[in-house]
């Protein structure tokens, strides 16, 4: 399997997702927009695409021109039914590529939160084997509307739209892939609470288990064969 990982910022790596793909001996190609990389000409050179997070907003295209390039690329992926997994900014870019609005959220979510699956989410293969409610890490001030052809799969009390499916692609506003090294950097960079790392150590086993299961669901034959 060949997977394309899109990175918008040095500190927003794929974490547990990349660990999973390496253990599955996946051929990974990484585009690092912050280093001036460009997208490949043909999305169909890959089996899956993963779009990661970043500190920018989807509408800051003048400052970050690669956002225009990526939005068009993701729209092409949808047309070609190439599975896309979007995390945080990546999820917002997916929404925009599918014609939905991305705006300021009612309130920022920063730190550990609980998200809950909708009725559709509880029966969706992407979340098979995950609990109805689980803990995730949040670091965002924007939110996306659900695309016309999308299905809301998860919510939180602070920000309603947390995950959606569009065809064989999955957008997650939250982070399940976080690891200790990334959190330690975010703690300083975003002035997070000191207990962020302590909580991570307490829930790490659960967090990794849920991330691993979601990766199984997304990268498994159920998705690839669609």
C-alpha positions, -999 to 999 in steps of 0.1 A, spaced: 0 0 0 12 35 -9 2 63 14 7 101 9 10 121 41 5 159 39 23 179 66 16 216 70 39 222 100 70 206 114 54 199 148 22 183 133 35 149 123 13 118 119 24 102 152 7 69 159 -8 69 124 28 67 109 38 42 135 9 20 124 17 24 87 54 16 93 45 -16 111 23 -25 81 53 -19 59 35 8 40 53 28 13 50 63 27 56 95 7 55 127 28 48 162 14 62 189 37 45 221 27 65 241 52 97 231 34 83 241 0 73 206 -12 45 203 -38 19 177 -43 23 149 -68 7 154 -102 -16 124 -99 -34 114 -67 -40 80 -81 -4 71 -77 -14 64 -41 -39 42 -23 -46 65 6 -40 101 16 -35 115 52 -38 153 57 -24 164 91 -30 195 113 -13 229 114 -16 263 131 -29 280 100 -66 284 90 -80 271 57 -89 307 47 -53 321 51 -45 312 15 -27 345 8 -2 337 36 -1 300 28 -6 294 -9 -3 257 -6 -38 256 9 -52 264 -25 -32 236 -41 -42 211 -14 -79 220 -15 -80 213 -52 -60 181 -47 -85 168 -20 -114 176 -43 -97 154 -69 -94 127 -44 -131 128 -37 -139 126 -74 -116 96 -78 -129 79 -46 -94 79 -32 -97 74 6 -86 105 26 -80 107 64 -80 143 76 -68 154 111 -77 188 125 -67 213 98 -68 183 74 -104 177 83 -113 213 78 -96 213 44 -116 182 35 -148 200 44 -138 230 23 -128 208 -7 -163 193 -4 -180 227 -5 -187 232 32 -179 263 52 -151 265 78 -156 292 104 -146 302 140 -159 277 165 -183 287 193 -153 282 217 -117 270 213 -110 234 223 -76 230 238 -66 200 258 -83 167 266 -120 163 258 -146 136 254 -162 131 220 -192 109 215 -203 90 184 -236 99 168 -261 71 161 -246 70 126 -211 69 140 -219 40 162 -228 19 132 -202 33 109 -173 9 100 -147 36 105 -155 35 143 -161 -2 146 -147 -15 179 -143 20 195 -164 30 225 -194 52 222 -175 80 240 -137 83 242 -110 109 251 -92 128 225 -68 158 223 -81 190 209 -62 221 196 -84 242 173 -103 274 172 -122 268 139 -149 243 130 -163 229 98 -199 225 86 -208 190 74 -206 187 36 -239 181 17 -229 146 9 -213 140 43 -225 123 75 -218 135 110 -202 107 130 -190 123 163 -197 153 184 -186 171 216 -204 194 240 -181 224 232 -180 219 194 -207 199 177 -190 188 145 -161 165 154 -160 139 126 -177 132 93 -176 106 65 -178 115 29 -179 85 6 -149 64 17 -130 93 34 -130 103 71 -124 137 87 -115 141 123 -114 174 141 -96 158 170 -63 141 176 -60 104 185 -25 101 170 -7 123 196 25 110 212 45 123 242 72 142 222 46 161 202 26 170 233 58 183 251 64 207 222 28 218 220 28 224 258 54 252 253 43 264 219 6 268 228 10 275 265 -10 244 274 -17 233 310 11 215 327 -12 185 334 -15 177 297 15 153 298 3 137 331 -31 130 316 -15 116 285 5 91 306 -27 81 324 -47 74 293 -19 65 268 -29 28 266 -66 37 258 -56 64 234 -32 42 215 -57 14 214 -84 36 199 -59 51 174 -47 17 163 -83 4 159 -93 34 139 -63 29 116 -72 -7 112 -107 4 101 -95 31 78 -65 14 61 -81 -20 61 -95 -38 31 -130 -24 39 -119 10 28 -92 3 2 -115 -20 -18 -143 5 -21 
